Amino acid sequence: MKMDDKKLRNITREFNKWRYPECRARTIKNDDEKLIMQFDGTFSHSCCFDEHFEDFRIMLEEKGEKYEIAEIKHIGRKFVVRYEKRKKKR
């Protein structure tokens, strides 16, 4: 089941509130098994830039959404990050 769009918007707004203009997150796709986010900003020229992607994952988790980073693509001055729902342990 996909994440509630309103919840995702609120998480993204909160993320951007504290990180823009260094880093800004935008939703590309939100479906049943994955969430694809685009990140842009001045962070791409700094060290530890990938911590923003993990911070976003942690913010999702704090709101009850269990995702893991599955793929990171660098496209020009932007990054596209695919998060996948964490599989339930048996």
N, C-alpha and C positions, 0 to 999 in steps of 0.2 A: 504494500500500500504506500502510495507516495506521501511525502510530507505535506502537511497542511500549508497552503500557499501563504496564508496570513502569518503563520508562525515563521516561515522562511523569510518573509519580508521584514518582520520584526528583528530577527537575528541579524540579517544583512544590514539593516539600518543601524543597529547597535554597533556592529563591527565597524562600519564606515564612520560612525560618529567619532570614534576614538582613533581611527587610523588614517582618515583622509586628511591631506592630499598624498601622504606617503604611500598609502595603499587603499584601493577601492575594490570592493567585491560586487559582482553582478551575476545574477542567475542566467544561465544559458538553457539549462534543461533540468526539470524536476519530474522524475517518473518513478515507477514502482521500485526499482532496484538501485537506481543511481541518481546522483545529483552532480550536475556539471556547472562549475562556477568559473567566471573569468575574473582575474585580478590584474589591475594595472596601477600605475603610479610611479613615483620616484624610487620606490624600494628596489626596483629591478637593477639599480646601480649600486646597491649596498650589500654588505656581507649579511649573512643570515636571512636573506630575503624569504627563504622558504618557511621560516617560522610563522609567517602570516597564514599560510595554508593550514598549518597545524593548529594555530590559534582559532581559526574558523571552525575546524573540526571539534575542538574543545567546546566552543560556544554552542555548537549543535548538541553535543553530549550533555551539556548543562541543562538543556531544554528537553532532554529525554530522547534525543535522536542519535542512534548509534551508527556512525559511519566510520569508514577508514579510507585513507588516501590510496587510490588504486593506480592513478597515472597523473603525471605532470607534463604538460607540453609547453614549450617556450615558443611563442609565435610573435615575432617582431618585438615590440615592447610590452607584450602582454603574456600572461600565463593562463592556461586553461587547465583546471584541476578537476579530475573525475573522482568523486567520492562514491563508494559503494556501501550499501547497507551491510553492517557486520552480521555475519552468519551466527545464528544462535547455537550455543554449545549444547550438546546432548548430555 
